[in-house]
Structures are given as C-alpha cells and as structure tokens.
Amino acid sequence: MLRLTVEASRRPAPSTVPTEAESLRSVLERNRRTFAWKTFGFDEKGLRATTAASTMTLGGLVKHMALVEADWLAVKLAGHGYGAPWDAVDFDAEPDWE
C-alpha cells in the first residue's frame, strides 16, 4: 500500500496554468464586468457627464473600450473588417467620436 502511495505522488499533476486563450478570455471578462459594474445605474446624462479637466465621459470610455476590443479581436486577430457601428464612423473627420 505504501508503494502505491509513493508512486502516485511522483506522477505529474495536471497543469493548472491557463492557456493563452483562457488567460485572454479571463482578462476580457474581468474588464467587461468592471465596466458594467462602474456604469451600472447611470442614465444617459450620467454617461455623458465629464469630471475634472478631462473631456472623456463614462459612455465615451465604454465606447472606446468596445472599439479597442473589436479592433484587436475582430480586425487584427481574426482578419475581419470593422462591424457596426464602427464601419459607419469616419474617424479622420471625427477623431473623438467616442
């Protein structure tokens, strides 16, 4: 019996290190949950409000993060074009669209 216990303890444990894809999904989900938590309950006026010296609004920040995610995942990683609403925006004419 002791021999089986010793041999079993020498077996390598299954890897608990997440894969790169699992790590990426985890970070994206955490960021999404954080933004949902931080913006929960705000109405349109609240999402358009600015604070301090910044012109960035919470709504603009959410749009910006969605655009960055679409750019990295859909465009750069998957090789697709921008989907709605990004494909209808002229960022040269409106660089601060968010």
C-alpha positions as CSV (number, residue, x, y, z in Angstrom):
1,M,0.0,0.0,0.0
2,L,2.8,2.4,0.8
3,R,4.4,1.7,-2.5
4,L,1.3,2.8,-4.4
5,T,1.1,6.0,-2.4
6,V,4.7,6.9,-3.2
7,E,4.4,6.0,-6.9
8,A,1.1,8.0,-7.1
9,S,2.8,11.0,-5.5
10,R,5.5,11.0,-8.2
11,R,3.0,11.3,-11.1
12,P,3.0,14.8,-12.5
13,A,-0.1,16.8,-11.6
14,P,-2.3,18.1,-14.3
15,S,-1.3,21.6,-15.4
16,T,-3.2,24.3,-13.6
17,V,-1.6,27.0,-15.8
18,P,-4.2,28.5,-18.0
19,T,-3.6,28.6,-21.8
20,E,-3.0,31.8,-23.5
21,A,-6.6,31.9,-24.8
22,E,-8.0,31.2,-21.4
23,S,-5.9,34.0,-19.9
24,L,-7.1,36.4,-22.6
25,R,-10.8,35.5,-22.1
26,S,-10.3,35.9,-18.3
27,V,-8.9,39.4,-18.7
28,L,-11.6,40.4,-21.2
29,E,-14.4,39.1,-18.9
30,R,-12.9,40.9,-15.9
31,N,-12.7,44.2,-17.8
32,R,-16.2,43.8,-19.1
33,R,-17.5,43.1,-15.6
34,T,-15.6,46.1,-14.2
35,F,-17.1,48.4,-16.8
36,A,-20.6,47.0,-16.3
37,W,-20.2,47.5,-12.5
38,K,-18.8,51.0,-12.8
39,T,-21.5,52.2,-15.2
40,F,-24.5,50.3,-13.7
41,G,-27.4,52.6,-12.9
42,F,-26.2,55.6,-14.9
43,D,-28.7,57.2,-17.2
44,E,-27.8,59.0,-20.5
45,K,-27.0,62.2,-18.6
46,G,-24.7,60.4,-16.2
47,L,-22.8,58.6,-19.0
48,R,-22.3,61.9,-20.8
49,A,-21.1,63.8,-17.8
50,T,-17.4,64.8,-17.5
51,T,-15.3,65.2,-14.4
52,A,-12.3,67.3,-13.6
53,A,-10.3,68.5,-16.5
54,S,-10.9,65.5,-18.8
55,T,-13.4,65.6,-21.7
56,M,-13.7,61.8,-21.5
57,T,-17.1,60.6,-20.3
58,L,-18.0,57.2,-18.9
59,G,-20.1,56.5,-22.0
60,G,-17.1,57.5,-24.2
61,L,-14.8,55.3,-22.2
62,V,-17.2,52.3,-22.7
63,K,-17.4,53.0,-26.4
64,H,-13.6,53.4,-26.6
65,M,-13.0,50.0,-24.9
66,A,-15.5,48.3,-27.2
67,L,-13.7,49.8,-30.2
68,V,-10.3,48.7,-28.9
69,E,-11.7,45.2,-28.3
70,A,-13.2,45.0,-31.7
71,D,-10.0,46.3,-33.3
72,W,-7.8,43.7,-31.6
73,L,-10.1,40.7,-31.8
74,A,-12.1,41.1,-35.0
75,V,-9.7,43.1,-37.1
76,K,-6.2,42.2,-36.1
77,L,-6.7,38.7,-34.7
78,A,-9.5,37.3,-36.9
79,G,-8.8,39.4,-40.0
80,H,-12.4,40.7,-40.3
81,G,-13.4,44.2,-41.1
82,Y,-15.0,46.5,-38.6
83,G,-18.6,45.8,-37.9
84,A,-21.4,48.1,-36.9
85,P,-21.3,50.8,-35.6
86,W,-17.5,51.2,-36.2
87,D,-17.8,50.7,-40.0
88,A,-20.0,53.8,-40.4
89,V,-17.7,56.2,-38.5
90,D,-15.2,58.5,-40.3
91,F,-12.5,58.6,-37.6
92,D,-10.5,61.1,-39.7
93,A,-13.3,63.6,-39.7
94,E,-14.4,62.7,-36.1
95,P,-11.3,61.6,-34.2
96,D,-13.0,62.0,-30.9
97,W,-16.2,60.1,-32.0
98,E,-16.4,58.2,-28.7
